[in-house]
Amino acid sequence: MLPVLLSALAGYNAVAHRLFCDFRPKNDVGLPCVIDHEQHGRFELVASGTRRVTFLSIRVYNVGIYIAAEHALRVRELVRERAHLRNEDVKEFLLHPEHGTQAIQSISANVKMMVRIVPVRDTDIAHMRDGFVRGISARIEPQTDALVAFKEFFPNPRMKLPTTSVMQLISLPGNPGRLALEIDGHDYGTYTGPRALLDGLIGTYCSGSKVASEEMRQEFVEQLANHAS
């Protein structure tokens, strides 16, 4: 009887978490709606999608972007304030190549966020790391020493990441920027560097052109617009 009751309660909690999320993502790539992190608290899924490469749209990994539940109200206030200053519709404001990017940078600098990555084909650390660097470099011109330090922060480049792996990048607010890295539940430490570099990393997924997943960027903007309305 007890196992049945515990199972029922677990199901109830899962439903409750979904019902009381501040966000309602529609894209479904199999990522959890809520993550309760032992050190950094609860994160809620805002948007998800799939990273594709080449003209053949080869699927590389599924990705979700999460915001700390404790900062959900802060996100709403930041978006409303910036859109109001520009006297623009919130969604159009967030999609604007310049204003929207600035808004996302403001969120990244003031809100705890997580990028959760699950490969759909076998890859390795070097491939993932180099993709992050290209995304950052497409958005900002990072100092050489900061970029070198960022690359060296990652573990053995030859380390394999099979389809059973889960990578979590947790961006912490403040300046300088801090980025915690976890792979399959193992803590690989925290990178500390220029705030702009981490804003560029977050922007790789949700602002500007040539994002890692356009479907996720569109959903991210839609979710923020609905959240701020």
N, C-alpha and C positions, 0 to 999 in steps of 0.2 A: 504493500500500500504506500509506504514512504517513498520508494523510487518513483512511483506514478505521480505522487503529489509534487515531488521535486521537479519532475519533468514538466508538469503542468505549470508550475510557478516559473520555470525557466522560459517557457513559451510565452507566458503572460508578460514577463519582464521584457522579452524581445519585442513584443507588440507594443508595450508601453513606451519603450525607447523610440520606436518608429513613430508612434502617434505624437509624442511630445518633442520630436525634433523641430528645430526652428526652420529647417529647410526640407524641401520635398523633391529630391532629384528623381528624374524620370529615366535617364539612361541606366541600364542595368548590365554591368559587367561582372557581377558576382562579388562586389566589395561590401563589407559590413556598413550599415547605416550609422552605427555608433561604435566608437572604440574607447574603452575605458583604460587609459594608460596609467600604469602604476606611479610614475613620476610626474607626468605632465597633465593628469586629469582627463576629463572626457572631451572627445572630439566628435563632431557631427559632420557627416558627409554632405558636402554642398553640391558637388558635380563629379561626374566620372566619364570616362571615355577610353579610347584605345589609341595608342601611339602607332602610326603607320609610316612606312618609309618607301621611297622610290615611286615611280609612276604606276607600279603594280599594286601600290597600297598594301604592302606586306605588313602584317600585324607583328608588332614587336613586344609590346606589353600593354596590359590594362593599367589604368591609373585613375586615382581619385584624389580630390583635394578636399581637405577637412579644415574646419575652423573650431577652435576651442569653444566649448559651450559657454564658458564663463565670459567670452568676448563677443558673443552673438549680438548683444545690444550695442556694443561699441562699433561693430561693423555697420549696423543700421544707421547710427548717428554719423559716422564718417561719410557714408554714401549720401545720405540726405543733405548733409552740410555742403559737400562739394557740388552736388547737382544744383542745389539752391543758389549757390554763389554764381553758377553759370546760367541760371534760369533755364535749365534744360530738362527734358523728360529723362528720367533716371536711366532707362535702358539705352536710349540714344547717347546719353552722356557716357555711359560705361563702354559703349562700342566705339566711341570716338578714338581715333588712333593716338591722339595726344592726351586729351583730358581723361579718357578712360585709363590709360597707362599710369597717369599721375595718381588717380584714385586707387588703383591696385597697389601702387607703391606705398601709398599712405596706409592702406590696410596691412600690407606686409610688414611695415615698420612698427605698427602699433598693436598687432593681433598675433596670437600664437596660432600657427598653421601647420598642417601636416600634408605631405605628399606621400601617398601609399602606392607602391609599384609592384605589380605581379607579372613576371614575364609569361608570355604565351609561346615563346620559343626559347631554347637554351641560349644563354648569353654569358657575359662575364663582366667583371668590375670595370675593366678598361673601356669596354663598349659603352656602358652606362655613363661612366665618368666623362668620357669624351663628348658624349651627347649633351650632358649638362653644360660643359664648357662652351660648346658651339652655341647653345641657346643663350647663355649669358653674354657671350661676345657679340651676338647679333643685336643685343639691346643696349649694352653699355661698352665703354672702353676701359676695362679693369686694369689696374696697375699690374705690371708683370709679376712682381713679387707676391702680390695677393693671389693672383691666378695660380702661380706655382704652388703656393701654400695650400690652396684649395685642392689642387690635383693630388698633392702629396698626402692630404688628409685621408683619402680613401685607402682601404686595405689593398693587399696584393692584387695588382691589375689582372693577374691570371686566374684569380679566384672565380670559380664557376658559379653561375646563377641559373640553375635549372628552373623549369616551370613550376616547381613546388616552392620556390623561394618567395619571400616577401621582404621588400625593402621599404623602410619608413624614414623619410627626411622630415625632421621637425624644426621649423623655423621659429625662433624665439624673438619677441619684440625687443626693440631697443637699439642703441648705437654704442659700440660696434655691434654688428650682427652676429648671431650665434646659430649654428645649425647642428642638431644632434642627428646621428646616423645609427640606424638599427637594421640588421639583416638577420632574418629568421630568429628574432627575439634576442640576438646578441648585441650588446651595446659597443659601438666602435668609437665612442667618444664624441666630443663636440668641437666643431670648427669655429674659430672666432676670427672675423675679418670685416672688411668694409660693408656697411649696411647696403650700399648700392649693389654689391655683388649678389647678395641673397635676394634682394628685390628683383634682380635680373633673373635669378633662378625661378622664383615664383612666377614672374611674368612669362617665362617660357611656357607655362601651362594655361595662363588665363588672360593675357593681354597682348596687344600688338599684333603684328603679322607673323606668319610662319610659326604658329604655336605648335606644341607637340601633338595636340589633339583638338581639332577645330570643334568637334561635337562637344567636347568638354568645355571649351571656352564659351561657346554659345549658351550651354546650360548654366555655367557659372554666372554669366552676366544676367541671365533670366532669373536665376535664384536670388541674386543680390537685389535685383530690381523689385521682385515680389516681396522680398524681406523688408525693403525700405519703404514700401507703399503703405 
